[in-house]
Amino acid sequence: MITLKSDREIKGMQAAGDIMVGLFHALADYIKPGLTTWDVDHYAYEYIIAHDATPGELNFEGYKYSTCVSVNDMICHGCPSKDILIKDGDLLKVDTVINYHGYLSDSCHAFVAGTASPEVQKLMDVTWKALYLGIDQAVVGNRIGDIGWAIQNYAENQMGYGVVREYIGHGIGPTMHEKPDVPHYGEAGHGTRLKAGMTITIEPMVNVGDWRSGETADDGWTVRTMDGSLSCQYEHTLVVTDDGPKILSSYDHDFDAKYLLK
């Protein structure tokens, strides 16, 4: 079932998104070589709790952490660990959910510890642009396939990268995963028609190499690229409105000016 959110629910999700954005800006200053991914997760937990919220991922389907911290060739669901030491140039994708008094925001941001190599920076730039090309298609009357096609056409057909198929965006609201599913590939003009009040996540995962993932790790969660190539992810929670898509997890309000709720 697809639920259309009320103004009250959207404002609550925006409040959760504001906490998310504050966390990501804090992590941008915190992440550096020499830390472990467990350090990053612990820092995020303390930040979320201090802002009167709870980590939505903690204990979700048995997951034991507040964030997913995926490094380099990890596509997603990277389990934080004291054994994963962050090195200079590492690409980290931090994905988490903020639960603020029952309202959810889901977002992922990519960070580089130290100095980014040209390959890492290009991958981040391509993934960021792919995200926004998808967001631009999230307008009333369009279909879910328009979002996926915009992302896939740019990242794969124009840039020659691989767009992950196995892990996709989704509706979000009182629960973390609602309908509709939001793939980052597909055919324009196909899929669920978008209506005002839908709240969804768009979260492309883009690989430098093959789009396919390998076997899930022994921890039951961590997923890496099949060929060992780098992977990047960005994600926003947004609401479809009669005035276009509005981002509820904006990292840069100046960049996102036209996508913000008035």
Accessible surface in RSA format (square Angstrom, percent):
REM  Atomic radii and reference values for relative SASA: ProtOr
REM  Chains: A
REM  Algorithm: Lee & Richards
REM  Probe-radius: 1.40
REM  Slices: 20
REM RES _ NUM      All-atoms   Total-Side   Main-Chain    Non-polar    All polar
REM                ABS   REL    ABS   REL    ABS   REL    ABS   REL    ABS   REL
RES MET A   1   190.20  98.5 136.65  90.4  53.55 127.5 115.09  97.8  75.12  99.5
RES ILE A   2    57.61  32.8  37.50  27.9  20.11  48.5  37.50  27.0  20.11  54.6
RES THR A   3    49.30  35.1  44.31  44.9   4.99  11.9  47.35  63.6   1.95   3.0
RES LEU A   4    95.72  53.3  69.29  49.6  26.43  66.4  69.29  48.7  26.43  71.1
RES LYS A   5    17.74   8.7   4.73   2.9  13.00  31.0   3.05   2.7  14.69  15.6
RES SER A   6    51.71  43.7  39.69  53.0  12.02  27.7  50.78 108.1   0.93   1.3
RES ASP A   7   110.51  77.4 104.30 103.8   6.21  14.7  27.81  65.5  82.70  82.5
RES ARG A   8   158.35  66.5 149.75  76.3   8.60  20.5  76.42 104.4  81.93  49.7
RES GLU A   9    41.06  23.6  41.06  31.1   0.00   0.0   7.52  14.5  33.54  27.4
RES ILE A  10    18.84  10.7  18.84  14.0   0.00   0.0  18.84  13.6   0.00   0.0
RES LYS A  11   149.76  73.1 142.95  87.7   6.81  16.2  88.03  79.2  61.73  65.8
RES GLY A  12     9.37  11.6   0.00   N/A   9.37  11.6   8.83  24.2   0.55   1.2
RES MET A  13     2.82   1.5   2.82   1.9   0.00   0.0   1.79   1.5   1.04   1.4
RES GLN A  14    43.63  24.4  43.63  31.9   0.00   0.0  26.99  57.4  16.64  12.6
RES ALA A  15    32.76  30.1  27.74  42.8   5.02  11.4  31.02  43.7   1.75   4.6
RES ALA A  16     0.00   0.0   0.00   0.0   0.00   0.0   0.00   0.0   0.00   0.0
RES GLY A  17     0.11   0.1   0.00   N/A   0.11   0.1   0.11   0.3   0.00   0.0
RES ASP A  18    75.48  52.9  64.04  63.7  11.44  27.0  28.09  66.1  47.39  47.3
RES ILE A  19    20.25  11.5  16.95  12.6   3.29   7.9  20.25  14.6   0.00   0.0
RES MET A  20     0.28   0.1   0.28   0.2   0.00   0.0   0.28   0.2   0.00   0.0
RES VAL A  21    18.05  11.9  18.05  16.3   0.00   0.0  18.05  15.7   0.00   0.0
RES GLY A  22    23.74  29.3   0.00   N/A  23.74  29.3  20.07  55.1   3.67   8.2
RES LEU A  23     0.00   0.0   0.00   0.0   0.00   0.0   0.00   0.0   0.00   0.0
RES PHE A  24     3.62   1.8   3.62   2.2   0.00   0.0   3.62   2.2   0.00   0.0
RES HIS A  25    82.17  44.9  78.83  54.8   3.35   8.6  55.99  57.7  26.19  30.5
RES ALA A  26    21.65  19.9  12.19  18.8   9.47  21.5  19.94  28.1   1.71   4.5
RES LEU A  27     0.00   0.0   0.00   0.0   0.00   0.0   0.00   0.0   0.00   0.0
RES ALA A  28    49.06  45.1  24.03  37.1  25.03  56.9  25.87  36.4  23.19  61.4
RES ASP A  29   130.12  91.1  98.86  98.4  31.26  73.9  33.18  78.1  96.94  96.7
RES TYR A  30    53.91  25.2  47.21  26.9   6.70  17.4  38.59  29.0  15.32  18.9
RES ILE A  31    12.83   7.3   1.65   1.2  11.18  27.0   1.65   1.2  11.18  30.3
RES LYS A  32   107.45  52.4 107.33  65.9   0.12   0.3  84.06  75.7  23.39  24.9
RES PRO A  33    54.40  39.6  39.79  36.3  14.61  53.1  40.02  33.0  14.38  89.4
RES GLY A  34    52.82  65.1   0.00   N/A  52.82  65.1  29.44  80.8  23.38  52.4
RES LEU A  35    25.15  14.0  24.55  17.6   0.60   1.5  25.06  17.6   0.10   0.3
RES THR A  36    22.46  16.0  22.46  22.8   0.00   0.0  21.61  29.0   0.85   1.3
RES THR A  37     0.01   0.0   0.01   0.0   0.00   0.0   0.01   0.0   0.00   0.0
RES TRP A  38    85.76  34.4  85.74  41.5   0.02   0.0  63.31  33.8  22.45  36.4
RES ASP A  39    40.05  28.1  37.01  36.8   3.03   7.2   4.29  10.1  35.76  35.7
RES VAL A  40     0.00   0.0   0.00   0.0   0.00   0.0   0.00   0.0   0.00   0.0
RES ASP A  41    11.31   7.9  11.31  11.3   0.00   0.0   0.00   0.0  11.31  11.3
RES HIS A  42    79.36  43.4  76.56  53.2   2.80   7.2  50.02  51.6  29.34  34.1
RES TYR A  43    68.45  32.0  64.20  36.5   4.25  11.0  42.67  32.1  25.77  31.8
RES ALA A  44     0.00   0.0   0.00   0.0   0.00   0.0   0.00   0.0   0.00   0.0
RES TYR A  45    77.95  36.4  77.95  44.4   0.00   0.0  39.01  29.3  38.95  48.0
RES GLU A  46    87.67  50.3  84.77  64.1   2.90   6.9  31.44  60.8  56.23  45.9
RES TYR A  47    42.91  20.0  36.94  21.0   5.97  15.5  29.38  22.1  13.53  16.7
RES ILE A  48     0.00   0.0   0.00   0.0   0.00   0.0   0.00   0.0   0.00   0.0
RES ILE A  49    75.95  43.2  65.52  48.8  10.44  25.2  65.54  47.2  10.41  28.3
RES ALA A  50    81.81  75.2  40.46  62.4  41.35  94.1  52.27  73.6  29.54  78.2
RES HIS A  51    78.12  42.7  67.27  46.8  10.85  27.8  51.96  53.6  26.15  30.4
RES ASP A  52    92.19  64.6  77.92  77.6  14.27  33.7  36.50  85.9  55.69  55.5
RES ALA A  53     6.40   5.9   0.00   0.0   6.40  14.6   2.78   3.9   3.62   9.6
RES THR A  54    70.75  50.3  70.75  71.7   0.00   0.0  60.48  81.2  10.27  15.5
RES PRO A  55    10.66   7.8   3.70   3.4   6.96  25.3   3.70   3.1   6.96  43.2
RES GLY A  56    16.95  20.9   0.00   N/A  16.95  20.9   7.81  21.4   9.14  20.5
RES GLU A  57    17.66  10.1  17.66  13.4   0.00   0.0   7.88  15.2   9.77   8.0
RES LEU A  58    59.94  33.4  46.52  33.3  13.42  33.7  46.52  32.7  13.42  36.1
RES ASN A  59   112.87  77.8  93.75  90.6  19.12  46.0  27.01  65.0  85.86  83.0
RES PHE A  60    62.54  31.3  55.58  34.4   6.96  18.1  62.45  37.9   0.09   0.3
RES GLU A  61   136.40  78.3  96.10  72.7  40.30  96.0  48.64  94.1  87.76  71.7
RES GLY A  62    54.84  67.6   0.00   N/A  54.84  67.6  37.32 102.4  17.52  39.2
RES TYR A  63     6.55   3.1   6.13   3.5   0.42   1.1   6.33   4.8   0.22   0.3
RES LYS A  64   157.32  76.8 139.33  85.5  17.99  42.8  83.00  74.7  74.33  79.2
RES TYR A  65    56.61  26.4  55.22  31.4   1.39   3.6  23.12  17.4  33.49  41.3
RES SER A  66     2.75   2.3   2.49   3.3   0.25   0.6   0.00   0.0   2.75   3.8
RES THR A  67     0.00   0.0   0.00   0.0   0.00   0.0   0.00   0.0   0.00   0.0
RES CYS A  68     8.78   6.6   8.78   9.8   0.00   0.0   1.16   2.9   7.62   8.2
RES VAL A  69     0.10   0.1   0.00   0.0   0.10   0.3   0.00   0.0   0.10   0.3
RES SER A  70     2.22   1.9   2.22   3.0   0.00   0.0   0.32   0.7   1.90   2.7
RES VAL A  71    11.46   7.5  10.05   9.1   1.41   3.4  10.05   8.7   1.41   3.8
RES ASN A  72    38.32  26.4  38.32  37.0   0.00   0.0  12.45  30.0  25.87  25.0
RES ASP A  73    28.00  19.6  28.00  27.9   0.00   0.0   6.78  16.0  21.22  21.2
RES MET A  74     7.92   4.1   7.92   5.2   0.00   0.0   7.92   6.7   0.00   0.0
RES ILE A  75     0.11   0.1   0.00   0.0   0.11   0.3   0.00   0.0   0.11   0.3
RES CYS A  76     4.08   3.1   2.30   2.6   1.78   4.2   4.08  10.3   0.00   0.0
RES HIS A  77    56.89  31.1  55.95  38.9   0.94   2.4  26.64  27.5  30.25  35.2
RES GLY A  78     0.00   0.0   0.00   N/A   0.00   0.0   0.00   0.0   0.00   0.0
RES CYS A  79    13.78  10.4  10.29  11.5   3.49   8.2   7.26  18.4   6.52   7.0
RES PRO A  80     2.96   2.2   0.00   0.0   2.96  10.8   0.00   0.0   2.96  18.4
RES SER A  81    30.39  25.7  26.10  34.8   4.29   9.9  19.18  40.8  11.21  15.7
RES LYS A  82   139.68  68.1 121.29  74.4  18.39  43.8  67.31  60.6  72.37  77.1
RES ASP A  83   135.94  95.2 103.48 103.0  32.47  76.8  32.98  77.6 102.96 102.7
RES ILE A  84    46.61  26.5  43.72  32.6   2.90   7.0  46.61  33.6   0.00   0.0
RES LEU A  85   100.76  56.1  92.59  66.2   8.16  20.5  92.59  65.0   8.16  22.0
RES ILE A  86     1.69   1.0   0.08   0.1   1.61   3.9   0.38   0.3   1.31   3.6
RES LYS A  87   122.71  59.9 119.35  73.2   3.36   8.0  91.34  82.2  31.37  33.4
RES ASP A  88    97.16  68.1  72.35  72.0  24.82  58.7  31.28  73.6  65.88  65.7
RES GLY A  89    20.28  25.0   0.00   N/A  20.28  25.0  12.34  33.9   7.94  17.8
RES ASP A  90     8.08   5.7   7.55   7.5   0.53   1.3   0.53   1.3   7.55   7.5
RES LEU A  91     0.00   0.0   0.00   0.0   0.00   0.0   0.00   0.0   0.00   0.0
RES LEU A  92     0.00   0.0   0.00   0.0   0.00   0.0   0.00   0.0   0.00   0.0
RES LYS A  93     2.19   1.1   1.49   0.9   0.70   1.7   1.49   1.3   0.70   0.7
RES VAL A  94     0.00   0.0   0.00   0.0   0.00   0.0   0.00   0.0   0.00   0.0
RES ASP A  95    18.40  12.9  18.40  18.3   0.00   0.0   3.79   8.9  14.61  14.6
RES THR A  96     0.00   0.0   0.00   0.0   0.00   0.0   0.00   0.0   0.00   0.0
RES VAL A  97     1.14   0.7   1.14   1.0   0.00   0.0   1.14   1.0   0.00   0.0
RES ILE A  98     0.00   0.0   0.00   0.0   0.00   0.0   0.00   0.0   0.00   0.0
RES ASN A  99    43.50  30.0  42.11  40.7   1.39   3.3   0.24   0.6  43.26  41.8
RES TYR A 100    62.17  29.0  62.17  35.4   0.00   0.0  21.58  16.2  40.59  50.0
RES HIS A 101   119.34  65.2  82.96  57.7  36.38  93.1  71.56  73.8  47.78  55.6
RES GLY A 102    42.86  52.8   0.00   N/A  42.86  52.8  29.91  82.1  12.95  29.0
RES TYR A 103    51.11  23.9  50.14  28.5   0.97   2.5  39.47  29.7  11.64  14.4
RES LEU A 104     8.63   4.8   8.63   6.2   0.00   0.0   8.63   6.1   0.00   0.0
RES SER A 105     0.04   0.0   0.04   0.1   0.00   0.0   0.04   0.1   0.00   0.0
RES ASP A 106     8.19   5.7   8.19   8.2   0.00   0.0   0.00   0.0   8.19   8.2
RES SER A 107     2.48   2.1   2.48   3.3   0.00   0.0   0.00   0.0   2.48   3.5
RES CYS A 108     2.01   1.5   0.01   0.0   2.00   4.7   0.00   0.0   2.01   2.2
RES HIS A 109    19.51  10.7  19.51  13.6   0.00   0.0   4.04   4.2  15.47  18.0
RES ALA A 110     3.88   3.6   0.00   0.0   3.88   8.8   0.00   0.0   3.88  10.3
RES PHE A 111    13.71   6.9   9.93   6.1   3.79   9.9  13.71   8.3   0.00   0.0
RES VAL A 112    32.22  21.2  10.41   9.4  21.82  52.6  10.41   9.0  21.82  59.2
RES ALA A 113     0.00   0.0   0.00   0.0   0.00   0.0   0.00   0.0   0.00   0.0
RES GLY A 114    49.02  60.4   0.00   N/A  49.02  60.4  21.36  58.6  27.66  61.9
RES THR A 115   103.38  73.5  94.26  95.6   9.11  21.7  64.04  86.0  39.34  59.5
RES ALA A 116    29.88  27.5   9.73  15.0  20.16  45.9   9.88  13.9  20.00  53.0
RES SER A 117    49.39  41.7  41.96  56.0   7.43  17.1  44.91  95.6   4.48   6.3
RES PRO A 118   120.05  87.5 107.63  98.1  12.42  45.2 115.33  95.2   4.72  29.4
RES GLU A 119    90.64  52.0  81.52  61.7   9.12  21.7  36.08  69.8  54.56  44.5
RES VAL A 120     6.55   4.3   6.55   5.9   0.00   0.0   6.55   5.7   0.00   0.0
RES GLN A 121    77.91  43.6  77.91  56.9   0.00   0.0  36.21  77.1  41.70  31.6
RES LYS A 122   102.76  50.1  99.12  60.8   3.65   8.7  53.97  48.6  48.80  52.0
RES LEU A 123     0.00   0.0   0.00   0.0   0.00   0.0   0.00   0.0   0.00   0.0
RES MET A 124    21.06  10.9  20.51  13.6   0.55   1.3  20.73  17.6   0.33   0.4
RES ASP A 125    77.82  54.5  71.02  70.7   6.80  16.1  27.34  64.3  50.48  50.3
RES VAL A 126     4.22   2.8   3.99   3.6   0.22   0.5   4.22   3.7   0.00   0.0
RES THR A 127     0.00   0.0   0.00   0.0   0.00   0.0   0.00   0.0   0.00   0.0
RES TRP A 128    53.06  21.3  53.06  25.7   0.00   0.0  46.06  24.6   7.00  11.4
RES LYS A 129   105.54  51.5 102.24  62.7   3.31   7.9  56.12  50.5  49.43  52.7
RES ALA A 130     0.00   0.0   0.00   0.0   0.00   0.0   0.00   0.0   0.00   0.0
RES LEU A 131     0.71   0.4   0.71   0.5   0.00   0.0   0.71   0.5   0.00   0.0
RES TYR A 132    16.47   7.7  16.47   9.4   0.00   0.0  16.47  12.4   0.00   0.0
RES LEU A 133    55.62  31.0  54.47  39.0   1.15   2.9  54.47  38.3   1.15   3.1
RES GLY A 134     0.00   0.0   0.00   N/A   0.00   0.0   0.00   0.0   0.00   0.0
RES ILE A 135     0.00   0.0   0.00   0.0   0.00   0.0   0.00   0.0   0.00   0.0
RES ASP A 136    58.45  40.9  44.30  44.1  14.15  33.5  18.98  44.7  39.47  39.4
RES GLN A 137    58.68  32.8  58.68  42.9   0.00   0.0   1.92   4.1  56.76  43.1
RES ALA A 138     0.00   0.0   0.00   0.0   0.00   0.0   0.00   0.0   0.00   0.0
RES VAL A 139    48.41  31.9  48.41  43.8   0.00   0.0  48.41  42.1   0.00   0.0
RES VAL A 140    69.66  45.8  48.57  44.0  21.10  50.8  48.57  42.2  21.10  57.2
RES GLY A 141    32.52  40.1   0.00   N/A  32.52  40.1  24.15  66.3   8.37  18.7
RES ASN A 142    38.58  26.6  36.39  35.2   2.19   5.3   2.03   4.9  36.55  35.3
RES ARG A 143    69.10  29.0  69.10  35.2   0.00   0.0   6.05   8.3  63.05  38.2
RES ILE A 144    10.51   6.0  10.30   7.7   0.21   0.5  10.30   7.4   0.21   0.6
RES GLY A 145     8.53  10.5   0.00   N/A   8.53  10.5   8.28  22.7   0.24   0.5
RES ASP A 146    20.67  14.5  18.76  18.7   1.90   4.5   4.14   9.7  16.53  16.5
RES ILE A 147     0.00   0.0   0.00   0.0   0.00   0.0   0.00   0.0   0.00   0.0
RES GLY A 148     0.17   0.2   0.00   N/A   0.17   0.2   0.17   0.5   0.00   0.0
RES TRP A 149   100.14  40.2 100.14  48.5   0.00   0.0  77.04  41.1  23.11  37.5
RES ALA A 150    19.87  18.3  11.22  17.3   8.66  19.7  17.75  25.0   2.12   5.6
RES ILE A 151     0.00   0.0   0.00   0.0   0.00   0.0   0.00   0.0   0.00   0.0
RES GLN A 152    28.99  16.2  28.99  21.2   0.00   0.0   1.05   2.2  27.94  21.2
RES ASN A 153    40.91  28.2  40.91  39.5   0.00   0.0   0.16   0.4  40.76  39.4
RES TYR A 154    18.82   8.8  18.82  10.7   0.00   0.0   8.11   6.1  10.71  13.2
RES ALA A 155     0.00   0.0   0.00   0.0   0.00   0.0   0.00   0.0   0.00   0.0
RES GLU A 156    33.98  19.5  23.44  17.7  10.55  25.1  11.27  21.8  22.71  18.5
RES ASN A 157    96.64  66.6  59.18  57.2  37.45  90.2  23.59  56.8  73.05  70.6
RES GLN A 158   115.73  64.7  81.22  59.4  34.51  82.2  33.03  70.3  82.70  62.7
RES MET A 159    63.03  32.6  45.24  29.9  17.79  42.4  32.15  27.3  30.88  40.9
RES GLY A 160    58.67  72.4   0.00   N/A  58.67  72.4  31.51  86.5  27.16  60.8
RES TYR A 161    26.19  12.2  19.17  10.9   7.02  18.3  14.64  11.0  11.56  14.2
RES GLY A 162     4.33   5.3   0.00   N/A   4.33   5.3   4.33  11.9   0.00   0.0
RES VAL A 163     0.00   0.0   0.00   0.0   0.00   0.0   0.00   0.0   0.00   0.0
RES VAL A 164     0.38   0.2   0.09   0.1   0.28   0.7   0.09   0.1   0.28   0.8
RES ARG A 165    53.30  22.4  47.39  24.2   5.91  14.1  15.24  20.8  38.06  23.1
RES GLU A 166    82.90  47.6  50.97  38.6  31.92  76.0  47.72  92.3  35.18  28.7
RES TYR A 167    53.34  24.9  50.50  28.7   2.84   7.4  33.23  25.0  20.11  24.8
RES ILE A 168    53.71  30.6  40.89  30.5  12.82  30.9  40.89  29.4  12.82  34.8
RES GLY A 169     0.00   0.0   0.00   N/A   0.00   0.0   0.00   0.0   0.00   0.0
RES HIS A 170    11.43   6.2  11.43   7.9   0.00   0.0   8.66   8.9   2.77   3.2
RES GLY A 171     0.48   0.6   0.00   N/A   0.48   0.6   0.48   1.3   0.00   0.0
RES ILE A 172     0.00   0.0   0.00   0.0   0.00   0.0   0.00   0.0   0.00   0.0
RES GLY A 173     3.36   4.1   0.00   N/A   3.36   4.1   3.32   9.1   0.05   0.1
RES PRO A 174    88.55  64.5  66.88  61.0  21.67  78.8  68.20  56.3  20.35 126.5
RES THR A 175    80.55  57.3  77.16  78.2   3.39   8.1  73.26  98.4   7.30  11.0
RES MET A 176    19.95  10.3  14.66   9.7   5.29  12.6   7.69   6.5  12.26  16.2
RES HIS A 177   102.28  55.9  79.17  55.0  23.11  59.1  55.52  57.2  46.76  54.4
RES GLU A 178    28.79  16.5  17.22  13.0  11.57  27.6  18.76  36.3  10.03   8.2
RES LYS A 179   107.64  52.5 103.63  63.6   4.01   9.5  67.60  60.8  40.04  42.7
RES PRO A 180     6.24   4.5   4.41   4.0   1.83   6.6   6.24   5.2   0.00   0.0
RES ASP A 181    65.35  45.8  58.48  58.2   6.87  16.2  12.89  30.3  52.46  52.3
RES VAL A 182     0.00   0.0   0.00   0.0   0.00   0.0   0.00   0.0   0.00   0.0
RES PRO A 183    32.03  23.3  31.82  29.0   0.22   0.8  31.82  26.3   0.22   1.3
RES HIS A 184     0.24   0.1   0.24   0.2   0.00   0.0   0.00   0.0   0.24   0.3
RES TYR A 185    72.76  34.0  69.43  39.5   3.33   8.7  36.58  27.5  36.18  44.6
RES GLY A 186    25.33  31.2   0.00   N/A  25.33  31.2  20.89  57.3   4.43   9.9
RES GLU A 187   114.64  65.8 107.81  81.6   6.83  16.3  40.83  79.0  73.82  60.3
RES ALA A 188    54.27  49.9  35.89  55.4  18.38  41.8  36.03  50.7  18.24  48.3
RES GLY A 189    46.19  57.0   0.00   N/A  46.19  57.0  28.43  78.0  17.76  39.8
RES HIS A 190   105.13  57.5 101.60  70.6   3.53   9.0  59.51  61.3  45.62  53.1
RES GLY A 191    44.75  55.2   0.00   N/A  44.75  55.2  32.71  89.8  12.04  27.0
RES THR A 192    52.86  37.6  40.02  40.6  12.85  30.6  21.35  28.7  31.51  47.6
RES ARG A 193   110.47  46.4 105.44  53.8   5.03  12.0  39.66  54.2  70.81  42.9
RES LEU A 194     1.30   0.7   0.00   0.0   1.30   3.3   0.00   0.0   1.30   3.5
RES LYS A 195   115.78  56.5 115.22  70.7   0.56   1.3  59.04  53.1  56.74  60.4
RES ALA A 196    37.39  34.4  26.57  41.0  10.83  24.6  26.74  37.7  10.65  28.2
RES GLY A 197    10.20  12.6   0.00   N/A  10.20  12.6   7.99  21.9   2.21   4.9
RES MET A 198     4.40   2.3   3.94   2.6   0.46   1.1   4.40   3.7   0.00   0.0
RES THR A 199     3.44   2.4   0.00   0.0   3.44   8.2   0.00   0.0   3.44   5.2
RES ILE A 200     0.04   0.0   0.04   0.0   0.00   0.0   0.04   0.0   0.00   0.0
RES THR A 201     0.00   0.0   0.00   0.0   0.00   0.0   0.00   0.0   0.00   0.0
RES ILE A 202     0.00   0.0   0.00   0.0   0.00   0.0   0.00   0.0   0.00   0.0
RES GLU A 203    10.44   6.0  10.44   7.9   0.00   0.0   0.00   0.0  10.44   8.5
RES PRO A 204     0.00   0.0   0.00   0.0   0.00   0.0   0.00   0.0   0.00   0.0
RES MET A 205     5.76   3.0   5.40   3.6   0.36   0.8   5.40   4.6   0.36   0.5
RES VAL A 206     0.00   0.0   0.00   0.0   0.00   0.0   0.00   0.0   0.00   0.0
RES ASN A 207     0.00   0.0   0.00   0.0   0.00   0.0   0.00   0.0   0.00   0.0
RES VAL A 208    38.76  25.5  28.96  26.2   9.81  23.6  28.96  25.2   9.81  26.6
RES GLY A 209    25.91  31.9   0.00   N/A  25.91  31.9  21.16  58.1   4.75  10.6
RES ASP A 210    43.54  30.5  29.83  29.7  13.71  32.4  17.85  42.0  25.69  25.6
RES TRP A 211    84.09  33.7  83.52  40.4   0.57   1.3  64.05  34.1  20.05  32.5
RES ARG A 212   105.57  44.3 105.57  53.8   0.00   0.0  26.46  36.2  79.10  47.9
RES SER A 213    21.46  18.1   6.72   9.0  14.74  34.0   0.00   0.0  21.46  30.1
RES GLY A 214    28.54  35.2   0.00   N/A  28.54  35.2  19.38  53.2   9.16  20.5
RES GLU A 215   166.12  95.4 143.29 108.4  22.83  54.4  64.31 124.4 101.81  83.1
RES THR A 216    66.39  47.2  45.62  46.2  20.77  49.5  23.55  31.6  42.84  64.8
RES ALA A 217    40.81  37.5  25.72  39.7  15.09  34.3  36.25  51.0   4.56  12.1
RES ASP A 218   160.63 112.5 122.14 121.6  38.49  91.0  45.42 106.9 115.21 114.9
RES ASP A 219    71.86  50.3  39.85  39.7  32.01  75.7  39.82  93.7  32.04  32.0
RES GLY A 220    51.82  63.9   0.00   N/A  51.82  63.9  30.05  82.5  21.78  48.8
RES TRP A 221    65.95  26.5  63.73  30.8   2.22   5.2  47.86  25.5  18.10  29.4
RES THR A 222     7.27   5.2   6.65   6.7   0.62   1.5   4.03   5.4   3.24   4.9
RES VAL A 223     2.11   1.4   2.11   1.9   0.00   0.0   2.11   1.8   0.00   0.0
RES ARG A 224   102.91  43.2 102.70  52.4   0.21   0.5  36.83  50.3  66.09  40.1
RES THR A 225     6.84   4.9   0.00   0.0   6.84  16.3   0.00   0.0   6.84  10.3
RES MET A 226    93.70  48.5  65.95  43.6  27.76  66.1  42.11  35.8  51.59  68.4
RES ASP A 227    75.87  53.1  38.11  37.9  37.77  89.3  38.36  90.3  37.51  37.4
RES GLY A 228    48.61  59.9   0.00   N/A  48.61  59.9  22.59  62.0  26.01  58.3
RES SER A 229    21.56  18.2  11.71  15.6   9.85  22.7  21.56  45.9   0.00   0.0
RES LEU A 230    31.40  17.5  29.34  21.0   2.06   5.2  29.34  20.6   2.06   5.6
RES SER A 231     0.03   0.0   0.03   0.0   0.00   0.0   0.00   0.0   0.03   0.0
RES CYS A 232     0.04   0.0   0.00   0.0   0.04   0.1   0.04   0.1   0.00   0.0
RES GLN A 233     1.92   1.1   1.92   1.4   0.00   0.0   0.05   0.1   1.87   1.4
RES TYR A 234    12.36   5.8  12.36   7.0   0.00   0.0   0.92   0.7  11.45  14.1
RES GLU A 235     1.58   0.9   0.16   0.1   1.42   3.4   0.00   0.0   1.58   1.3
RES HIS A 236     5.00   2.7   5.00   3.5   0.00   0.0   4.96   5.1   0.04   0.0
RES THR A 237     0.10   0.1   0.10   0.1   0.00   0.0   0.10   0.1   0.00   0.0
RES LEU A 238     0.00   0.0   0.00   0.0   0.00   0.0   0.00   0.0   0.00   0.0
RES VAL A 239     0.37   0.2   0.37   0.3   0.00   0.0   0.37   0.3   0.00   0.0
RES VAL A 240     0.20   0.1   0.00   0.0   0.20   0.5   0.00   0.0   0.20   0.5
RES THR A 241    25.96  18.5  23.94  24.3   2.03   4.8  25.40  34.1   0.56   0.9
RES ASP A 242   128.56  90.1  91.28  90.9  37.28  88.1  38.42  90.4  90.14  89.9
RES ASP A 243    98.33  68.9  81.59  81.2  16.74  39.6  34.67  81.6  63.66  63.5
RES GLY A 244    16.94  20.9   0.00   N/A  16.94  20.9  13.55  37.2   3.40   7.6
RES PRO A 245    12.33   9.0  11.35  10.3   0.99   3.6  11.35   9.4   0.99   6.1
RES LYS A 246    10.17   5.0  10.17   6.2   0.00   0.0   4.58   4.1   5.58   5.9
RES ILE A 247     0.23   0.1   0.00   0.0   0.23   0.5   0.00   0.0   0.23   0.6
RES LEU A 248     0.06   0.0   0.00   0.0   0.06   0.2   0.00   0.0   0.06   0.2
RES SER A 249     2.47   2.1   0.00   0.0   2.47   5.7   0.13   0.3   2.34   3.3
RES SER A 250     3.18   2.7   1.67   2.2   1.51   3.5   1.67   3.5   1.51   2.1
RES TYR A 251    44.20  20.6  40.52  23.1   3.68   9.6  28.84  21.7  15.35  18.9
RES ASP A 252    60.94  42.7  56.29  56.0   4.65  11.0  14.50  34.1  46.44  46.3
RES HIS A 253   102.52  56.0  93.66  65.1   8.86  22.7  64.91  66.9  37.62  43.8
RES ASP A 254   132.82  93.0 113.77 113.2  19.05  45.1  34.27  80.7  98.55  98.3
RES PHE A 255   109.37  54.7  83.78  51.9  25.59  66.6  93.16  56.5  16.21  46.4
RES ASP A 256     0.21   0.1   0.21   0.2   0.00   0.0   0.00   0.0   0.21   0.2
RES ALA A 257    58.64  53.9  51.57  79.6   7.07  16.1  53.02  74.7   5.62  14.9
RES LYS A 258   139.96  68.3 122.63  75.2  17.33  41.3  83.02  74.7  56.93  60.6
RES TYR A 259    15.59   7.3  15.59   8.9   0.00   0.0   9.03   6.8   6.56   8.1
RES LEU A 260    39.15  21.8  39.05  27.9   0.10   0.3  39.08  27.4   0.07   0.2
RES LEU A 261    66.13  36.8  44.82  32.1  21.31  53.6  45.10  31.7  21.03  56.6
RES LYS A 262   206.36 100.7 135.26  83.0  71.10 169.3 128.97 116.1  77.39  82.4
END  Absolute sums over single chains surface
CHAIN  1 A    10935.9       8673.2       2262.6       5982.3       4953.6
END  Absolute sums over all chains
TOTAL         10935.9       8673.2       2262.6       5982.3       4953.6
